[in-house]
Amino acid sequence: MSISLNNLDESNATAVSAFDVASAVKAAREGVGYSVDDLAVTCGLVAGEIEDIESGEDADPAKLKRIAAALQVPVSSFVTM
């Protein structure tokens, strides 16, 4: 199914806050017992990039995919409400 203005159900459309994503990433990281440095090494990002995501300053989808893969969780777990 493709998404177009004709098949978008606006009653179910919600925006995801960068702070919701930030807290979900941090919770997932802590859930597996990783420090920021551990996650950085595992996913190939630098610690500062992860800190930016966890503070809500960055929500780059490519970085979120790398983090999700490193934590072995679906990327959708960062954006579900």
Secondary structure, 3 states (H helix, E strand, C coil): CCCCCCCCCCCCCCCCCHHHHHHHHHHHHHHCCCCHHHHHHHHCCCHHHHHHHHCCCCCCHHHHHHHHHHHCCCHHHHCCC
